[in-house]
Amino acid sequence: MKINKKRNQIARVLLLATIVISGCAKSPETREDLTLKNAFAGKFHIGTALNIPQILGRDSGSLKVVKKQFDAIVAENCMKSGHLEPQEGFFDFSTADKFVKFGLDNHLFVTGHTLIWHSQAPRWFFTDSLGHDVSRDVMIARMKKYISTVVEHFKGKVKGWDVVNEAVLDDGSLRKSKFYQIIGPDFIKLAFEFAHEADPNAELYYNDYSMANPQKREGVIRMVKELQSEGVRIDGIGMQGHIGLTHPDIDEFEKSLEAFAGLGVKINISELDLSVLPNPDFHTGANVSDNFKYDKKLNPYAEALPDSVAQAFNQRYLDFFKLFLKHQDVIERVTLWGVNDGQSWKNNWPVRGRTDYPLLFDRNNQPKPVVKEIIDAAMNYPKAD
C-alpha cells in the first residue's frame, strides 16, 4: 500500500510538471487564440467600421472577425445624413437599426458617424423648392430637427457621436461648406449644442483627417478652445488615421496627439488604414471628392504585395500602434476603417480600380503577420496608471 501511495504521489508531481511546462511553452503572449480586443483590454477600445453588406448579414466571414477581434464598431456609411433622411421629413433607420442592434447584441462600443458633414448630405438639405439656398433660420431649423431626431432615436444605445466631420482645411481655416455659407462658423457650435440636448449622456466628438499637419493642428485647437470658452461640450477629437508608408511624419502625428490631449479631451484614432500605393501628385489628404485618372503606374501591386513592401507595411503599422500604446492614457479608441483589404475604400480612392492592402486582415479574412506583432506589443506594454 505504501508503494502504491508513493507511486501516486510521483504521478501527480509528474502531471503537474507537465502542465507547468506546457503552460510555459504556450504562454498567454503567444497563444493562437489571443485576440486584438483581449490584448488591448484595459488600454483602449479596438474597433472597426462595418459596411452595409456586413450589417445586413451578407458577409458572415467578416462578421466572425468582428466578433472575435474587436470590441467597438462604427458605421462606414449607413448613419450619414444622405442615408438617414434622403427626403425631407422621411427618416429611414432600417439599416442603422440593424447596425446598432449588432453592436448591442455583441456588447460592443457603438459610435455614430456622422451627424454634420458637407459630403454625402441629401441635396434637399440646403435648398428650397426652387433650388435656391435656404435662409439661415431655415438651415438651423433643419439641422436641429435632423440632429435631434437621429440622436434621440439612438439615445442610450449609441455611446458617442462624430458630431461634426472635416470642417477644417489643411491651412487651418474653416471649410466654406454649405453649412458655413448659409449659417456661418457657428454651425459647429450649434451642432454640438443640439446633439448634447438630444442625448446628454452621449460623448460628442470632432473628427477630421490630416491631423498631423501643423497648420491644421493649430486650426483645430483654435476651434476647440473657442467652443470650450463658450461653454460648449466637446468630449473628444477623432484623428483620422488614413496613413501611407511615408506620410504623415509620425513625430508630427504625436505632436498633434499631445496637443489635442492638452485640451482636456479624449483622443480617438479613427478611420485607421495604411495605403501601400503611390500617391498621385503627392496627394496625402482624405477628401472623398478628390479623384485622379487611373494609371497603371499607380497600381503596382495588382497581383500581390512584394515581401519588401509587406515588411515595410508591418513595421509602419507596428510603429503607430506602439505610439498609441505610449499614449493609452489619453486614447479612448482606435478604429480600423474596414475589416479586410477587399472591402476598403482605398481600392477606389483617390484612383478607381486599384488594388490596395490597407487593413490588418487580408481578402480572405486572415490576419496578417503584423497582427501577432501588435498583439505581442500590447500584451508586453504596461497599462497606464
matplotlib code that plots the C-alpha trace (Angstrom):
import matplotlib.pyplot as plt

x = [0.0, 2.9, 4.5, 1.2, 0.8, 4.4, 3.7, 0.5, 2.5, 5.1, 2.5, 0.8, 4.2, 4.9, 1.5, 1.9, 5.3, 3.8, 1.1, 3.6, 6.0, 3.0, 1.9, 5.3, 5.5, 2.2, 2.2, -0.7, 1.5, 1.8, -1.5, -3.1, -6.5, -5.4, -7.2, -6.8, -9.6, -8.2, -4.7, -5.9, -8.3, -7.8, -5.8, -8.3, -11.1, -10.0, -12.7, -13.7, -16.1, -19.0, -20.3, -23.9, -23.4, -21.9, -24.7, -27.3, -25.6, -24.4, -20.8, -20.6, -16.8, -16.1, -18.6, -16.8, -13.6, -15.5, -17.0, -13.6, -11.2, -12.9, -14.9, -16.1, -17.8, -18.7, -20.9, -19.0, -21.9, -25.4, -25.6, -24.7, -27.5, -28.0, -28.9, -30.9, -33.1, -33.0, -36.1, -37.2, -39.2, -38.7, -36.2, -35.0, -33.4, -33.8, -30.1, -28.8, -31.0, -29.6, -26.1, -26.8, -28.6, -25.5, -23.4, -25.6, -26.1, -22.3, -21.6, -19.6, -18.9, -21.1, -20.2, -22.4, -20.8, -21.5, -24.2, -22.9, -20.7, -20.5, -20.3, -22.9, -25.6, -29.0, -29.5, -32.7, -30.9, -29.6, -32.2, -35.8, -38.4, -36.9, -33.3, -32.2, -30.2, -32.5, -32.2, -30.0, -33.0, -34.4, -31.0, -30.6, -34.1, -33.4, -30.1, -31.6, -34.5, -32.1, -29.7, -32.5, -34.4, -31.3, -29.7, -32.9, -33.7, -30.5, -30.4, -28.9, -27.6, -25.0, -22.2, -20.6, -21.2, -18.9, -20.9, -19.0, -16.8, -14.0, -14.8, -11.2, -9.0, -5.3, -4.3, -6.2, -9.2, -12.8, -14.1, -16.5, -19.1, -22.8, -23.3, -20.7, -22.0, -25.6, -25.3, -21.8, -18.9, -21.3, -22.9, -20.2, -21.3, -24.9, -24.4, -22.7, -25.4, -28.2, -26.5, -26.0, -29.5, -30.8, -28.7, -26.8, -25.1, -23.6, -20.0, -19.5, -16.5, -15.0, -13.5, -11.0, -8.2, -4.6, -4.4, -0.6, -0.5, 0.8, -1.4, -4.5, -3.5, -3.5, -6.8, -8.5, -7.0, -8.4, -11.8, -12.0, -10.7, -13.4, -16.1, -14.8, -14.7, -18.4, -19.3, -20.0, -19.4, -16.9, -15.6, -13.1, -11.2, -11.1, -7.7, -8.4, -5.6, -5.6, -1.8, 0.7, 4.1, 5.9, 3.2, 2.4, 5.6, 4.9, 6.6, 4.2, 1.3, 2.4, 2.7, -0.9, -2.0, -0.3, -1.6, -5.2, -4.9, -3.7, -7.2, -8.6, -10.5, -10.3, -8.5, -9.9, -7.7, -10.5, -10.6, -7.3, -5.9, -2.4, -2.2, 0.9, 0.1, 1.8, 0.1, -0.8, 0.6, 1.8, -1.8, -2.0, -5.4, -8.7, -11.2, -13.7, -14.4, -10.8, -10.4, -7.4, -7.3, -6.2, -2.6, -1.1, 2.0, -0.3, -1.4, 1.9, 0.7, -2.4, -1.5, 0.3, 2.4, 6.2, 7.9, 9.8, 6.6, 4.9, 7.7, 7.6, 3.8, 4.2, 6.8, 4.8, 1.6, 3.6, 5.3, 1.9, 0.4, 3.4, 2.7, -0.9, 0.2, 2.6, -0.4, -3.0, -3.8, -5.5, -6.7, -10.2, -10.5, -8.5, -10.8, -9.8, -11.7, -12.9, -12.4, -10.4, -8.5, -11.1, -13.7, -11.5, -12.4, -8.8, -9.1, -11.1, -9.9, -8.4, -8.0, -10.7, -9.8, -6.6, -5.7, -4.6, -3.7, -4.5, -6.1, -5.0, -6.9, -6.4, -9.1, -9.7, -10.3, -6.9, -4.8, -1.6, 1.7, 1.6, -1.5, 0.5, 3.2, 0.6, -0.9, 2.5, 3.3, 0.0, 0.5, 4.0, 3.1, 2.0, -1.3, -1.4, -1.7]
y = [0.0, 2.4, 1.6, 2.4, 5.6, 6.7, 5.9, 8.1, 11.0, 10.7, 10.5, 13.7, 15.5, 14.4, 15.6, 18.9, 19.4, 18.5, 21.2, 23.8, 23.1, 23.1, 26.4, 27.9, 26.7, 28.2, 31.4, 34.0, 36.2, 33.6, 31.7, 31.4, 32.3, 35.6, 38.5, 42.2, 43.1, 40.9, 42.3, 45.9, 45.3, 47.9, 50.1, 51.4, 50.1, 48.5, 48.8, 48.6, 50.1, 48.0, 48.3, 47.7, 44.0, 43.2, 45.0, 43.1, 39.8, 39.0, 38.8, 36.1, 35.8, 39.4, 39.3, 36.4, 38.5, 41.5, 39.3, 37.7, 40.6, 43.9, 45.5, 48.6, 49.4, 52.4, 52.6, 53.3, 54.9, 54.0, 56.7, 59.6, 62.1, 61.1, 57.6, 58.5, 61.3, 61.0, 63.1, 65.9, 64.5, 60.9, 59.1, 55.6, 53.9, 50.3, 49.6, 51.8, 50.0, 46.7, 48.1, 49.3, 46.0, 44.1, 46.2, 45.8, 42.1, 41.6, 44.1, 46.5, 50.2, 51.8, 55.1, 57.1, 58.6, 61.3, 64.0, 67.0, 66.6, 68.6, 65.4, 62.7, 65.0, 64.9, 67.5, 68.9, 69.8, 73.2, 74.3, 75.3, 74.1, 76.3, 75.1, 78.2, 78.2, 78.4, 81.1, 80.9, 80.3, 77.5, 75.9, 76.0, 74.6, 71.8, 71.0, 70.9, 68.7, 66.3, 66.0, 65.8, 63.1, 61.0, 61.3, 60.8, 57.7, 56.1, 57.6, 55.2, 52.9, 54.9, 55.7, 58.6, 60.7, 62.2, 65.4, 67.5, 65.9, 67.6, 71.2, 72.5, 72.8, 71.9, 75.6, 75.7, 77.8, 76.6, 74.9, 77.1, 74.3, 74.9, 74.8, 77.6, 79.6, 79.6, 79.6, 80.9, 79.5, 79.0, 76.0, 73.9, 75.3, 74.8, 71.2, 70.2, 72.0, 70.2, 66.9, 67.4, 68.5, 65.3, 62.9, 64.5, 61.1, 60.5, 61.5, 64.2, 64.3, 66.4, 64.2, 65.1, 63.9, 65.1, 66.0, 65.7, 68.8, 71.6, 74.3, 72.1, 71.2, 74.8, 75.4, 72.6, 73.7, 77.3, 75.9, 73.6, 76.3, 78.7, 76.1, 75.4, 79.2, 79.4, 76.5, 74.1, 70.5, 68.6, 65.3, 64.1, 64.6, 62.0, 61.9, 60.1, 57.6, 57.5, 57.0, 55.8, 54.2, 57.6, 60.0, 61.5, 62.0, 60.0, 62.6, 65.3, 62.9, 62.5, 66.3, 66.7, 63.9, 65.5, 69.0, 67.8, 65.8, 69.1, 70.5, 68.1, 65.9, 62.3, 61.1, 58.7, 57.3, 57.0, 55.6, 53.9, 52.3, 52.2, 52.5, 51.0, 52.6, 55.7, 59.0, 60.9, 64.4, 64.0, 63.7, 62.9, 64.1, 62.2, 64.4, 62.0, 64.2, 64.0, 61.9, 61.1, 59.3, 55.7, 55.0, 51.5, 53.0, 54.0, 50.3, 48.4, 45.5, 44.3, 40.7, 40.6, 42.6, 42.2, 40.9, 44.2, 46.3, 43.9, 44.2, 48.0, 47.8, 45.6, 47.9, 51.1, 49.7, 48.4, 51.8, 53.5, 51.0, 51.4, 55.2, 54.5, 52.3, 55.1, 57.5, 55.0, 57.3, 59.8, 57.5, 56.1, 54.2, 53.0, 52.1, 50.5, 51.7, 48.3, 44.7, 43.3, 44.6, 43.7, 46.0, 49.1, 52.4, 52.8, 50.4, 53.1, 56.3, 58.6, 56.4, 54.0, 50.4, 49.9, 47.0, 48.2, 46.3, 48.8, 46.8, 44.2, 41.3, 40.1, 39.5, 36.0, 37.5, 36.0, 38.1, 39.5, 38.8, 42.2, 41.3, 39.0, 41.6, 44.2, 41.8, 41.0, 44.7, 45.3, 42.3, 43.4, 47.1, 48.0, 49.6, 53.3, 54.2]
z = [0.0, 0.8, -2.6, -4.4, -2.4, -3.3, -7.0, -6.9, -5.4, -8.1, -10.8, -9.5, -9.4, -13.0, -14.2, -12.5, -14.1, -17.5, -17.1, -16.0, -18.9, -21.3, -20.0, -20.4, -24.0, -24.7, -22.7, -23.0, -25.2, -27.9, -27.7, -31.1, -29.8, -28.3, -30.0, -30.5, -28.2, -25.4, -25.9, -25.6, -22.8, -20.1, -22.5, -25.2, -27.4, -30.7, -33.3, -36.9, -39.4, -40.8, -44.3, -45.4, -46.6, -43.2, -41.4, -43.4, -42.6, -46.1, -45.2, -42.4, -42.8, -41.9, -39.1, -37.5, -37.5, -35.9, -33.1, -32.4, -32.7, -32.0, -29.1, -30.9, -34.2, -36.3, -39.3, -42.5, -44.4, -43.2, -40.5, -42.7, -43.4, -47.1, -45.9, -42.8, -44.3, -48.1, -48.3, -46.0, -43.1, -44.2, -42.0, -42.8, -39.8, -41.1, -41.8, -39.0, -36.5, -37.6, -37.1, -33.6, -32.7, -33.8, -31.6, -28.6, -29.1, -29.1, -26.3, -28.5, -28.0, -30.7, -32.4, -34.6, -37.8, -38.6, -37.9, -39.8, -42.8, -46.0, -48.1, -48.5, -47.3, -49.1, -51.9, -50.3, -47.1, -48.3, -50.9, -51.2, -53.7, -56.4, -55.8, -54.1, -50.8, -47.8, -45.2, -42.2, -39.9, -42.1, -42.3, -38.5, -38.0, -40.4, -38.8, -35.3, -36.4, -38.1, -35.2, -32.6, -34.4, -35.1, -31.7, -29.8, -31.9, -30.7, -27.2, -24.7, -27.5, -29.3, -26.9, -28.9, -32.0, -34.6, -34.4, -37.0, -39.6, -41.6, -41.1, -41.0, -44.1, -44.2, -43.8, -40.5, -41.8, -41.7, -44.8, -46.7, -46.9, -47.4, -43.6, -43.3, -46.2, -45.0, -41.2, -40.6, -38.5, -35.5, -37.3, -35.4, -32.0, -32.8, -33.9, -30.6, -28.6, -30.5, -30.0, -26.3, -25.8, -27.6, -25.5, -22.6, -21.8, -25.3, -25.9, -28.6, -30.9, -33.7, -36.4, -39.2, -41.5, -42.0, -38.3, -38.2, -40.4, -38.2, -39.7, -39.4, -35.9, -34.9, -36.6, -34.8, -31.5, -32.1, -32.9, -29.8, -27.5, -28.8, -28.3, -24.7, -24.0, -24.9, -22.7, -25.5, -24.5, -26.7, -25.3, -27.9, -31.1, -33.8, -35.5, -38.8, -39.4, -43.2, -43.4, -46.0, -45.9, -45.8, -44.6, -42.2, -40.2, -37.1, -34.9, -36.2, -35.6, -32.0, -31.6, -32.7, -30.4, -27.4, -28.3, -28.6, -25.4, -23.8, -24.4, -21.9, -24.4, -25.2, -28.4, -30.9, -33.6, -36.2, -39.7, -39.5, -42.7, -44.3, -48.0, -49.8, -53.1, -54.6, -54.3, -57.4, -57.4, -53.8, -52.6, -48.9, -47.8, -47.4, -49.2, -50.7, -53.7, -54.9, -58.0, -60.2, -63.6, -63.5, -64.5, -64.4, -62.6, -59.8, -59.3, -59.0, -56.8, -58.7, -58.2, -54.9, -52.4, -52.7, -49.5, -49.1, -49.2, -46.9, -44.4, -44.6, -44.1, -41.0, -39.4, -40.2, -38.5, -35.6, -35.1, -35.0, -32.5, -30.3, -30.4, -29.4, -26.5, -25.4, -25.2, -23.9, -21.0, -23.4, -26.2, -25.8, -29.0, -32.1, -35.1, -38.3, -41.4, -42.5, -41.7, -44.7, -47.7, -50.3, -48.6, -48.2, -49.8, -50.6, -53.6, -55.4, -53.8, -55.0, -58.1, -59.0, -59.8, -57.9, -55.5, -52.1, -48.9, -46.1, -43.3, -40.7, -42.4, -45.9, -48.6, -47.1, -43.6, -42.4, -40.0, -41.5, -39.7, -38.1, -36.1, -33.9, -33.5, -32.5, -30.0, -28.6, -28.2, -26.4, -24.1, -23.1, -22.7, -19.1, -18.6, -17.8, -14.1]

ax = plt.figure().add_subplot(projection="3d")
ax.plot(x, y, z, "-o")
ax.set_aspect("equal")
plt.show()
